[in-house]
């Protein structure tokens, strides 16, 4: 008995179907692997040590020609203060303002190698806490409370890096400094930050990490001493910072109020050079 002949197209269709079934049967199961764990957040880059190859910023310093003003801050309640060197360098009589129309005469000790100076008075205000030995990181924030343009005011900034300050003229020298990008200031404060020189640069815990010494308005930059400069100043003058309580946290939202409190307690004060 003969089976009936199947059409060619039916044979081809059966062959193709068989191949597909075989292929599906051998198909590898390859589910996607589980997602990798989230990458950890990378901390901001640690700031490296000072180098002679850091960029330079040049400042011309002339001999003082008349009265000057700036900011100072307390590092000991026994009457030890710090300010920027150029505020009192060459000054024959200087005073810290303690009230409306009231000032206290100060003794002055200059750091011959850096842009900082020690002021001394009989008695003083509560000391700011220091954080001169902690590592710094690019992008971290600082706060600068003081007396820009001779009035109470404050600025906040973020750390960019290091440069070498080349001073020409009076007190010629080269010293490493920190460079900060201005990130905010007191409402209504426009133009120069003159008078903020000598203000503390405080971290977010309200601790001292440097002294505000200069600005570059066109570039929106603020310059401070390095922590090492302040440490050298204290060592060279034999000054020991007084005990200080923990710093008060400072944020972009409260730094105006925090600065007001520091000025009210005279931990940050205005300093005048009265005679040169």
CORNORUR-V782757 format. One record per pair of residues at least 12 apart in sequence whose C-alpha atoms are under 10 Angstrom apart, sorted by the first residue. I is the first residue (numbers start at 1). J is the second residue. Records with the same first field share a line. If there is no record, write none. Layout:
BEGIN
I = J  J
END
This chain:
BEGIN
43 = 137  138
44 = 136  137  138  139  140
45 = 136  137  138  139  140
46 = 135  136  137  138  139  140  161
47 = 135  136  137  138  139  159  160  161  162  178
48 = 135  136  137  138  161  162
49 = 162  176
50 = 161  162  163  164  175  176  177  178  226  228
51 = 162  163  164  176
52 = 163  164  174  175  176
53 = 163  164
54 = 161  162  163  164  165  176  177
55 = 161  162  163  164  165  176
56 = 162  163  164  165  166  174  175  176  177
57 = 163  164  165  166  167  174  176  177  216  223
58 = 164  165  166  167  168  174
59 = 165  166  167  168  169  172  214
60 = 166  167  168  169  170  171  172
61 = 86  167  168  169  170  171  172
62 = 86  168  169  170  171
63 = 86  89  90  169  170  171  276
64 = 86  87  88  89  90  91  170  273  275  276
65 = 90  91  275  276
66 = 91  273  274  275  276
67 = 87  88  91  93  94  272  273  274  275  276
68 = 86  87  88  91  94  195  271  272  273  274  275  276
69 = 86  87  88  94  95  96  147  148  149  150  194  195  196  197  198  270  271  272  273  274
70 = 83  84  86  87  88  96  146  147  148  149  150  194  195  196  197  198  199  213  269  270  271  272  273
71 = 83  84  87  96  97  145  146  147  148  150  152  194  195  196  197  198  199  200  211  212  213  268  269  270  271  272
72 = 84  87  96  97  117  118  119  145  146  147  196  197  198  199  200  211  212  266  267  268  269  270  271  272
73 = 96  118  119  125  126  127  128  145  146  198  199  200  208  211  262  263  266  267  268  269  270  271
74 = 118  119  120  124  125  126  127  128  129  200  241  242  266  267  268  269
75 = 118  124  125  126  127  128  129  130  208  239  240  241  242  243  244  267  268
76 = 120  123  124  125  126  127  128  129  239  240  241  242  243  244  267
77 = 121  122  123  124  125  126  127  128  241  242  243  244  267
78 = 120  121  122  123  124  125  126  127  241  242
79 = 106  119  120  121  122  123  124  125  126  127  242
80 = 106  107  118  119  120  121  122  123  124  125  126  127  239  240  241  242
81 = 96  106  107  108  117  118  119  120  121  124  125  127  128  198  241  267  268  269
82 = 108  109  116  117  118  119  120  198  199  200  211  230  233  234  268
83 = 108  110  115  116  117  118  119  196  197  198  199  200  211  212  213  269  270  271
84 = 110  111  114  115  116  117  118  196  197  198  199  200  211  212  213  214  224  225
85 = 108  109  110  111  112  114  115  116  117  118  171  197  198  211  213
86 = 110  115  116  117  170  171  197  198  213  214
87 = 115  116  117  195  197  198  213  271  272  273
88 = 108  109  110  116  117  118  119  198  271  272  273  274  275  276
89 = 108  109  110  111  115  116  117  170  171  273  276
90 = 108  110  170  273  275  276
91 = 108  272  273  274  275  276
92 = 107  108  273  274  275  276
93 = 105  106  107  108  272  273  274  275  276
94 = 106  107  108  119  271  272  273  274  275  276
95 = 107  108  119  120  121  270  271  272  273  274
96 = 119  120  121  266  268  269  270  271  272  273
97 = 266  269  270  271  272
98 = 124  125  263  264  265  266  269  270  271
99 = 264  266  269  270
103 = 270  271  272
104 = 120  121  122  123  124  271
105 = 119  120  121  122  271  272  273  274
106 = 118  119  120  121  122  271  272  273
107 = 119  120  121  122
108 = 120  121
109 = 233  237
110 = 233  236  237
111 = 229  230  232  233  234  236  237
112 = 171  172  173  233  236
113 = 171  172  173  174  175  229  232  233
114 = 165  167  171  173  174  175  176  177  225  226  229  230  232  233
115 = 165  167  171  173  174  175  176  177  198  211  212  213  214  224  225  226  229  230  233
116 = 197  198  210  211  212  213  224  225  229  230  232  233
117 = 198  211  230  233  234  237
118 = 230  233  234  237  239
119 = 271
124 = 266  267
125 = 265  266  267  268  269
126 = 242  243  244  245  262  265  266  267  268
127 = 241  242  243  244  245  266  267  268
128 = 200  202  206  207  208  241  242  243  244  245  246  247  248  262  267  268
129 = 202  205  206  207  208  209  241  242  243  244  245  246  247  248
130 = 202  203  206  207  208  209  210  227  230  241  243  244  245  246  247
131 = 202  203  205  206  207  208  209  210  227  247
132 = 207  208  209  210  226  227  228  229  230  231
133 = 209  227  228  231
134 = 209  227
135 = 209  227
136 = 159  161  203  209  227
137 = 158  159  160  161
138 = 158  159  160  161  162  179  180
139 = 157  158  159  160  161  180  181
140 = 157  158  159  160  180  203  204
141 = 156  157  158  159  160  180  181  182  183  201  202  203  204  250  251  252
142 = 155  156  157  158  159  180  181  182  183  200  201  202  203  204  205  206  207  208  209  210  250  251  252
143 = 155  156  157  158  182  183  184  185  199  200  201  202  203  204  206  207  208  212  250  251  252  255  256  258  259
144 = 156  157  185  196  197  198  199  200  201  202  203  210  211  212  222  224  255  259
145 = 185  186  196  198  199  200  201  202  212  255  256  258  259  260  262  263  268  269
146 = 193  195  196  197  198  199  200  201  212  259  260  262  263  268  269  270
147 = 193  194  195  196  197  198  199  263  268  269  270  271
148 = 186  189  190  191  192  193  194  195  196  197  199  270
149 = 189  190  191  192  193  194  195  196
150 = 193  194  195  196  270  271  272
151 = 189  195  196  270
152 = 186  189  195  196  256  259  260  263  269  270
153 = 185  186  187  188  189  193  195  196  256  259  260  263
154 = 184  185  186  187  189  193  196  199  255  256  257  258  259  260
155 = 182  183  184  185  186  187  189  193  196  201  222  252  255  256  259
156 = 180  181  182  183  184  185  186  201  202  203  222  251  252  255  256
157 = 179  180  181  182  183  184  185  201  220  221  222  252
158 = 179  180  181  182  183  184  221  222
159 = 178  179  180  181  182  221  222  223
160 = 178  179  180  181  221  222
161 = 177  178  179  180  181
162 = 176  177  178  179  180  223  224  225  226
163 = 175  176  177  178  179  223
164 = 176  177  178  179
165 = 177  178  223  225
175 = 225  226  229
176 = 224  225  226  228  229
177 = 210  211  212  213  223  224  225  226  227  228  229
178 = 210  211  212  213  222  223  224  225  226  227
179 = 214  215  221  222  223  224  225  226
180 = 215  220  221  222  223  224
181 = 215  216  219  220  221  222  223
182 = 215  216  217  219  220  221  222  223
183 = 220  221  252
184 = 252
185 = 252  255  256
186 = 255  256
187 = 256
191 = 217
192 = 215  216  217  218
193 = 214  215  216  217  222
194 = 213  214  215
195 = 213  214  270  271  272
196 = 211  212  213  214  215  270
197 = 211  212  213  214  215  223  224  271
198 = 210  211  212  213  214  224  225  268  269  270  271
199 = 211  212  213  224  268  269  270
200 = 212  213  224  225  267  268
201 = 213  223  224  225
202 = 247  249  250
203 = 247  248  249  250  251
204 = 247  248  249  250  251  252  255
205 = 246  247  248  249  250  251
206 = 246  247  248  249  250  251  255  258  259
207 = 244  246  247  248  249  250
208 = 227  230  247
209 = 224  225  226  227  228  230
210 = 223  224  225  226  227  228  229  230  231
211 = 223  224  225  226  227  229  230
212 = 224  225  226
213 = 225
END
